[in-house]
């Protein structure tokens, strides 16, 4: 008796990766008060649906002052299949003064997204819980990037980089 199994990247794997990102958002909410519970749920659903179909290049959230990053968590999608780790979510930097900052959440679509017709993109956008306006992201502020974790699921990785402010 023989058995052949074929496995494709599915919504289950996308939800797994999305749950890692939303876990980071929950910790951000505990430390800094935002995003809200409803926003986290909507961001997570949007991310999972777009990840499933390969439409995400980068995803980031954090705080900005004058359109410059104060503290940010950025995830880059890597579908190369060369994955060595699947870290636990967490290690969110605490103690940053965000009292004068604004929260932001940004998604950059992949090349696959732009290969779709405008009608296909509009249909997908209408089905998402978040209605985004695509725009340029913030500039780096007074700090530095550090790649600190990698989340992975079935051949797709999302290395996380954190933009941290320099100590004062």
GIPE-V948098 format. One line per field, one symbol per residue. ss: DSSP state (a for helix, b for strand, c for the rest). phi: phi as a letter, one per 30 degrees, with the letter a starting at -180 (. if undefined). psi: psi as a letter, one per 20 degrees, with the letter a starting at -180 (. if undefined). A space follows every 10 residues. Layout:
ss: ???
phi: ???
psi: ???
This chain:
ss: cccccccccc aaaaaaaaaa aaaaaaaaaa aaccccaaaa aaaaaaaaaa aacccbbbbb bbbbbccbbb bbbbbbbbcc cccccccccc cccccccccc cbbbbbbbbc aaaaaccaaa aaaaaaaccc ccccccccbb ccbbbbbbbb bbbccbbbbb bbbbbccc
phi: .bbcbcbcdb eedddddedd dddddddedd dbibddeddd dddddedddd decicccbbb blbbbhhbdc bbcbbcdbcd idccabdddk hddciddcdc ccdbbbbcdd dddddddddd ddddeddddc cccdaddddd cdaacbdcbb cbahjccbdc ccccdddc
psi: pqppppprpr hghghgghhg ghghhghggh hiiqrrgggg gggggggggh ghjkjpgqpq qbqqplkppg pqpppppokh inpiqnqqqb lpprjpojhj rqqqppppqr hhgiiqrhgg ggggghiqip oqoprqrrrp bnbqqpohrp pqolipqnpp qpopqqq.
